[in-house]
Amino acid sequence: MRLDEKFVSLCGQIGNLTEAMTGVHLVDAYSGPDLLAPQRQPKDREPTDLIHDLDSLLDEVREELRPALRSKSIEGEINSLRVVLRWLTDSDFPYDEAVKGMFHVEMKRFPESELNKVTQELEDALHGFPGEDLREKVQLFRNEGNVTGEALKDIIHGELQEKTRDVAKLFKDRIYKKLGVSVTDNGVEYKTVRNQPWGGYNYYQGDYKSINEFNIDRNFNANTLLSTIYHEYEHHVSNLWREHAYRENDWVDLSCVPLHTGRCVISEGTADTAREFLEIADDSPTMKIWNLLYVLGRMTSINVAIILNQEKGSIEDAVEYQVERAFRERDRAKASLDFIRPKQENGKVNFWSPYIFTYFLGRTDFVYPTFEKAKEQDLLSDFFKTIYLNPYSCTSLTWNEAFEWL
């Protein structure tokens, strides 16, 4: 078995273990050979044996694999998977070590002074909007256009389909033209779900198509729903190019997309920067408020993850923090914790609990500043070629090296 095939097989084996332990499979998407499909890999491997196999594979990667960026990318993913296994099997494994080991970023809590600064900007932006105080202003602003349940379902299965076609055209006109090459795109199907810890999710199916699911238990805002489409469609686009690179070069490792690795940091960072990629300009006072709420929400969610997982705070502590610092209503604050709490309600480990760091850090520490630098130097074509035509550039470990030319 080739080295990259061993990697894909191990991802499937580890995923079968994570699914049994947490209900979530490590492999987020697969488009490779049937023989290596996750469901066809052994389901009864011991974590210690899997770690041993990862160590052996790591030695092979260091000795044999070229080019260097590909070697570094796969090496980083192997090390991330080792940490996933240790975290799942050791209840005392430190949360900050899990975050750093999986995503190759430092866990950091945002100081209250930084939250205060964003809060003041938000208060200034909401001047003149309805409400007696800032809390009421935020709640009234958020509730304007709020949609959930069956009403959200109607939007997703109706007008959202047409809007998605518009977004697909924007990617072709504003990004693919800069690449000088196109990619097969068999489209995105929309579905609605309930009882999930997330709001939206892109399930890449292989064969250049995706399913985007929206959790209609969650509250969305009709005025900002398109931003969610930009995010999820960028995930689809990234996977299109990843599958294209796999098929063009026979790089089988690219056919498998594992969670909880440095790739996720860049993946969520590019998705959270999709609006800028597509040159969607909106300088309206309303959009400024939404952007500030985005920043405040991401920062407070990271702090809450630390409160719950690192500091062992209570659910009530976390809810109060969200209510106080993010101006969330209590029921929404509690619902938001499903994604970041250490344990699920059934007592199993919450597989998603470290993942919250990927979004904001991926955007602010990696993707957005590099994008802005490329834009300033009129090098956006080279920027997009780097991230879409060379998937090995898109991990937190390889990002800076991949952009040394900038």
N, C-alpha and C positions, 0 to 999 in steps of 0.2 A: 504493500500500500504506500502511495506517495505521501510525502510529508504533509502537504495541504489537505489530503484526504483524511489522514489521521486526525488532523485538527478538527475537521468538520464532524468526524465520527465522535470525537470526544465532546464536542459541543452538544451533540444530540444526547449522549449518555448523561452528561451533567444536567442537561435540560430535563431529562426524564426524572432525575433525582429531585431537581428543584420543583417540578410539578407535583411530585408525590408529597414533598414536604410543605409546600406553600400554596399549591394550586396554580402557580404561574410557571410556564416553561421558559427556560433561559433563551431558547432560540426564538427571536422575534420574527424572523422571516427566513424562508428557504426557497431556493430556486435551482438546486443542483441535481445531481444524478439520483435516481430513485433508490439505489442501493445504499446511499449515504443519508437518506431522509431521516430526520430525528426519530420518527415513530418506528423505524426499523432498527434502531440501535438498542443495545442491551438496556434493560430497565432495572437491573438488580445489582449494579456495581456499588461497592463500598466507597465512601468518600476518600478514605486513605489510599485506596488503590487508584482512584481517579487522580489524586494529587501526584502519586508516583508516576503515572503515565504522562501527566502534564510536565513534570520535571524532566523526564526522558525526552519528550518532544522539544522542550526548550533547548536542550543541548544540541539536538539535531538542527534546529532553526539557526542557532548561533554559528554552527559549523558549515551549513550547506546553503542557506537561503540567500538569494540575491534577487533584485537589487536591495541596497541597504535600507531604503525606506520601507519596503515590504517586510524585510526581516524585523526591523524595529517595531512596526505596527503589529505583526503577529506575536512577537515576543511580549509586547505590552498586553495584548489580549490574553495570552496564556497566564501571565502573572495576575491579571485581573480575575481570571477564573479560579486560580488557586485561592485568592482571597474570598471569593464568593463561597467556596466550599468550606473554608475555615470559619467564616462568619455564620454560615447556616448550622454548623455542627458544634460550635462553641458559644454557649449562651453568654459567656463573659467576654467575648471578643469586643474590643473597644470600637465604638461607633465611628470615632474620628479616624481610626486606622482602616476601618472598612471603606469609608468614603475615599480616603487617600489611596488605598490599595486598589480599589476598583477603577476609580476615575482619574487618578494621577493629578488630583488637585488638592490644595489644602482646604480643610474645613475651616470656615471662618464665620464668626457671628458678627452681624452688622451692629455697630454701636448705636446706642440710643440717640446720640448726637446726629448721626447720619439719618436716622429715621425722622428726627425732629426737623431736619433741613427739608426733606421731601414733604413732610406734613405741612410745613410753612408754605412751600411752593404750591401745594394743593389748596391750602386755604386762600392764598392769593388768587389762584386760578378760578376758584369758585365764588369769588366776590361778585355779588349781584345776582347769583342764582338763588332759587327759593330755599328757605330753611332758616331756622332761628340761630343755629350754631353749626359748627363744622360737621359734627356727626350727622345731624339731620340733613344737611346739604348733601353729604355723600350718599346717604340712604335714598333720598329722593332722586338724586341723579342716577344712581344705579338702577332704581326701580323703573325709571322711564324707559320703556321698551323691553322690560324684563319678560322672558318667555321660557316656559318649561313644559314638561308633560306632553299632552296631545297637541297643544298649539305648536310646540317646538318640533314635534314629529311631522306635522303638516308642512312646516317650513323646509325641513330637511328633505322630505320626499317631493317637495314642489319646487319652489323658486331656487333652492340651493343648487339643484342640478344645473340649471342654466348659468348661475353665477360661477360654478366650477368650470364650465366650458370656457367662460371668459378668462378665468385665472389660467387655465391651460394655454390659452392663446397668448396671454401675457408672457408666460415662460418661453414660449416659442419665439415671440417677437423681440423680447428684451434680454433674453439670456442665450438661447440656442443660436441666435444670429451672431452673438459675440463669440461663441465657440466655433462657429464655422462648420458645424456638423449637427445633425439631429439624432434622435433616438426613437426607437419604437415605443409607442405609448398606447396601450390597449384600454386605458381609461380607469376611472374610479367609480365604484359602486357605493352608494350610501345606505347605511343601516342604522337603526336605532336600537338601543339596549337599555336595560335597567340593572340596578344592583352591581355597579362597578365602582372602583375607588377613584377613577379618572373621569374627566369630562368628555374628551375626544381621543380617538386612537386610530392610527393608520396601520392596518394589517396588510403588508405587502404580500401578494399571493404568488409571485413569480410569474413568468410569461408576460412580463411588462404590464401588470395590472394590480390594482389595490382594492381593498374594502376599507372605507372610512366609517368608523362607528361613532355615534354620539350618544352619550348617556342622558336620556331625557328625564332622569331624576334630578339632574343638576340644573341650575339657573344659568341661562345664557342671556345675552342682550342682543336684540335684533339689530341694534346700531353697530355692534362690533363683531357680529358673527362672521363677517367676511374675513376679519383678521385671523380667526380660527381656521378658515379655509386656506388662507395663505400658508399658515403653519403646517397643516396636515398635508397640503398638496406638495409642499417642498419636501416633506418626507418621501412622498411618492416619487418625486423627480430624482432625489438622491438615490433611491433604490433602483430606479430605471437605469441610471448610469452605472451603478454598481453591478447589476446583472449584465449590462452590456460589456463591461470590462471583463467580467468572468467568462463570458461566451467568446469574446474576441481573443483573449489571451490564454484561455484554459487555466485561469487562476481559480481553482475550485474553492479555496478558502473564502473568496468573495461571494460565493453562492449562499453562505450562511451568515446571518446577522445576529450575533449574540448580544444580549443585554448586559448591563453592568460592567462595561468596559470604557476605556477612554474614547472610543468611537461615539458613544452616546453623548458625551459632552459637546462634541462638534456637531453631531446630528441635531441635537436640540438647539444649539446655537445658530446653525444655519436656518432652521425652521423659524426660530424667533426673530430672525433678521430678514425673512422672506419679503416683507413689505418694502424694506429698503432695496433689496435686490431688484424688485419689480418697479422701482421708482414710483411708488404710490405716495404722492405728496398730499398731506392734509394738515394745514397749519391752523385749522379752526380752533377756537377756544374749547369746544367740546372734545376734540381729539387730544388736545393738550392735557385735559383732565383725565381722559382714559389712559394716556401714556403714564401719567403720574401714579394713577391707581395700579397700573401694571407693575411699576417699579416697587411701590410700597407693598403690593401683594407678594411679589417674588421675595423681597427682603424679609418680610415678616414670616413667610412660610419657611424659609431657611432657619430663622431663629427659633421657630416653633419646633422644627425637626430636631434641633440641638437640645431644646428644653425637654422634649419627650424621650429622645434616644440616648443622648450623652449625659444629660443632667438628671435623667429618670424622674422628670416632673410628671404631674398627674394630667389626665385629660382635661380636668377642670382648669388647671393652670394654663394649659395651652389654649383652651377656648377663651378664657379671660384675656389672654395676651392678644389674640386675634381681634376680639371685640374692642379692646382698648387701643391697639396700635394700628390695626388695619381697617378699623371702623366697619367691621363685618357685623351683620346681624347674628344673633347667637346660633340659630339653627344652621345658617350657612357656615359659620365658623366650625361648628361641630362636624358637619358633613365634609369639610375640607380636610379634616384630620384622617379620614379613611386612607388617604394616600401616603401619609407620613408617620402614622403611629407605629410603634415597634411590633405590636401584635394585632392580628385580625380578631374580630369578635369571637371566632371559633377557637381562639387560643394559638393558632399556627403563626409562625413568623410572617410578618408582612414583607413580602419580597420587595415592595416598592419603597420601603422606608428610607433608603439612602439616595434615591433617584432625584429628589427635589433639587439637588445641587447642580444638576446638569444644565438646566434651562438658563438661569440667569448668569451663571459663571461662563457657560458656553458662549453666550452672546457678548457679555461685557468684557471678559478677560481674553477671549480668543477672536471670535468671528467679526463682531462689529468694528473694533478698532482696526483690524487688518483690512476689512472692506473699505473703511473710510480712507485709509492710507492709499490703497490702490485707486480709489476714486480721485483723490487729490492729485495723484501722479498720472492720471489718465491711463491706468493699466487694468481696467476692469475685465477686459477680455482675458488677460493672463490670470487674473484672480479666479474667474469662473472656470477656466481650463484646469487650474490647479485643483479645485475642489470637486469638479464633476468628471474630469477625464483621468484623474489619478486618485482613486478612492483611498489609497494608502496615506494621502496627505491629511485625511480627515479623522485624526485621533488627537487627543490632547498631548500625547507623547511626540507625535511627528509634526504637528502643526507649524511650530516655529522653524523647524528645519526645512519644511516644504516651502516656506515663504521667505527663505533667506535672500532670494533674488529681489525682494521688494525693499 
